[in-house]
Amino acid sequence: MVDVLRHDLLIIGGGAAGLRAATAAAQLHPRLNIAIVSKVYPMRSHTVSAEGGAGGVIKSNDSLDEHIQDTISGSDWLADQDAVELFVREAPAELLQLEHWGCPWSREPDGSVAVRPFGGMQKERTWFAADKTGFHLLHTLFQTSLQFSSIRRYDEWFATRLVVENGRCQGVVAIELRTGQIRLISAGAVILATGGAGRIFPFTTNGAICTGDGMALAYRAGVPLKDMEFVQYHPTGLPGTGILITEAARGEGGILVNKDGYRYLQDYGLGPPDPWPRLRAMELGPRDKLSQCFVYEMQKGRTIQGPYGDIVYLDVRHLGEKKINEKIPFVRELARKYVGIDPVHEPIPVRPVVHYMMGGVHTDAQGATPLPGLYAAGEAACVSINGANRLGSNSLSECLVFGARAGRAAAAFAREHPAADLAALEAQSRDEERRITTTVLRAEGTERVSTLRQEMQLAMESGCGIFRDEASLQETCNRLARARGRFMRLWLDDRSRVYNTELVAALELDFMLDAAEAVAYSALARTESRGSHQRTDHPQRDDARFLKHTLAYRTGGAPRVDYLDVAITRWPPAQRVYGG
Ligand SMILES: Cc1cc2nc3c(=O)[nH]c(=O)nc-3n(C[C@H](O)[C@H](O)[C@H](O)COP(=O)(O)OP(=O)(O)OC[C@H]3O[C@@H](n4cnc5c(N)ncnc54)[C@H](O)[C@@H]3O)c2cc1C
């Protein structure tokens, strides 16, 4: 029993959700021994790249009920309304807490917190720090976490497996990337705060580390993945790179035009082209609808063909140089650097790009999964407040609200359930070491990680994108199953231990194949259209059969798909109306 690393509470992930969970637990229980494991230095977590802002009611013209209503209607009624209610109630206090910890929220001239409009929100309620909100928010959380000596960090450690013994999660097996050593870290409770899985698609705003690791870890431990078929496309990514042009560009007044310079959104029931400002309409419609409108324009031949496929233009020129520099300076920087145009003088070429996973590890409102001792929060989790379509700026607030809740709940569990059975946990750790060494690191096959990754991504894009149907989804499922088979015949060039990035890429691909499978099979089973899940063979929403969450369980073959009722409190299902 040598060398076991022991903690009370173990958090996988150093992004917004993980850091907020850690500080909440540390504040509540100063003597709790807490660890954060992160495969990258925490400040490199994907949260850092969030631009637009974080949603929370603050102004006197706004109300909690309106934020709740917007979130529920944005979700196409698939969000759990009890969870949305508590999310909306707790978000403002979380954002103020960040202010007190030093987050430099942008200000109105009178010194009060400034808010900007965001898609699908009736009122202006998105707090922002210019257009680098995630950077400032993550810095604030990170520096606050440093105050607590009870928080120990394992930076650049890669978790590969949850250890489950006696029916509860008691830690993880992780690789220390610097040495390549595979270690057991035991704990009374584990929180997965591992972020999204956008990298299962070829064209995404997500950083290279967003590979669905936590989703796959939970899935392999028997925990269902919820609502995985709901994948958000953001309507304005840069062609080629997929780099995000934040919704704040439209929130500040940017417009979308087709090849004729025409504001095409007016043709799709998203409202008349009123002069700015007009909320809930046109460019500030929800992301699912805007991305679908792009495809309709493409089908009508009204998009522009560029070197990286079809595009439309996001025009912010009328805002003027001063406002652009003040409110969306990063948009200008990105457009100049990555497409070589200055948005003060030219429109920005954009197209829809995979941005966010509404689905994730099935949890309740305390972040608890069905597996005792295992919790999840942030993009990796599905509570669910986002349902079939997340509203922009709700995610950062979700990381704070549910990160803190999961931190508190997991801490309470850990205090009552210290890790036990260390010998059994160690045996699992040795098994895992054997698996990584023999079936991945020293496998004697011929398949390359990059080839299989590309095959998976293309299978997802071609059959499981903005529009899907039974045949396309079935084809995606078949291609993924073949890719999974080929993964068993891997070959790595780098067989060393120290910072083996090829090994990490292989293990990430292994996780992504699981996440992709859950997305594709869940999409195949849902024979209706709702939010971001649009089936051309089943174009209507079908509340009678599908006002339900999908739960995908891992099996040896195709996942088992089950359903769970949606919690409806005060807002019965209705049509989504924008711009009316
Ligand atoms: C470009 C971009 C802009 C965005 N803008 C906004 C916005 O303006 N407003 C908004 O509300 N939302 C925005 N979002 C969404 C939002 O930023 C994310 O959903 C949110 O930041 C996710 O935070 P997280 O803490 O769940 O995960 P992340 O910040 O992604 O962190 C995941 C953590 O898990 C760790 N990890 C993962 N796998 C492992 C493993 N196997 N072993 C060890 N560690 C692991 C990583 O090291 C990392 O620390 C944006 C997203 C993108 C991509």
The ligand as an ORCA input file, in Angstrom:
! r2SCAN-3c Opt
* xyz 0 1
  C     -14.864     30.232    -27.133
  C     -15.942     30.079    -26.084
  C     -16.593     31.202    -25.596
  C     -17.586     31.063    -24.631
  N     -18.215     32.191    -24.176
  C     -19.139     32.089    -23.198
  C     -19.750     33.239    -22.644
  O     -19.451     34.373    -22.992
  N     -20.681     33.065    -21.674
  C     -21.043     31.836    -21.217
  O     -21.890     31.739    -20.316
  N     -20.467     30.722    -21.727
  C     -19.529     30.817    -22.693
  N     -18.954     29.679    -23.198
  C     -19.226     28.400    -22.558
  C     -18.491     28.327    -21.223
  O     -17.301     29.075    -21.313
  C     -18.129     26.900    -20.849
  O     -19.273     26.096    -20.908
  C     -17.588     26.859    -19.424
  O     -16.524     27.767    -19.271
  C     -17.129     25.472    -19.065
  O     -16.486     25.524    -17.811
  P     -16.134     24.190    -17.026
  O     -15.577     24.610    -15.715
  O     -17.306     23.298    -17.033
  O     -15.015     23.485    -17.909
  P     -13.638     24.007    -18.552
  O     -13.380     25.438    -18.328
  O     -13.633     23.501    -19.938
  O     -12.551     23.232    -17.691
  C     -12.410     21.823    -17.771
  C     -11.310     21.412    -16.815
  O     -11.269     19.996    -16.719
  C      -9.938     19.540    -16.810
  N      -9.965     18.179    -17.372
  C     -10.691     17.729    -18.418
  N     -10.446     16.423    -18.621
  C      -9.558     16.037    -17.679
  C      -8.903     14.821    -17.374
  N      -9.106     13.701    -18.086
  N      -8.026     14.802    -16.335
  C      -7.770     15.912    -15.610
  N      -8.359     17.098    -15.869
  C      -9.247     17.157    -16.881
  C      -9.232     20.556    -17.697
  O      -7.854     20.555    -17.443
  C      -9.912     21.851    -17.239
  O      -9.256     22.372    -16.106
  C     -17.946     29.788    -24.159
  C     -17.295     28.674    -24.635
  C     -16.321     28.815    -25.616
  C     -15.689     27.564    -26.155
*
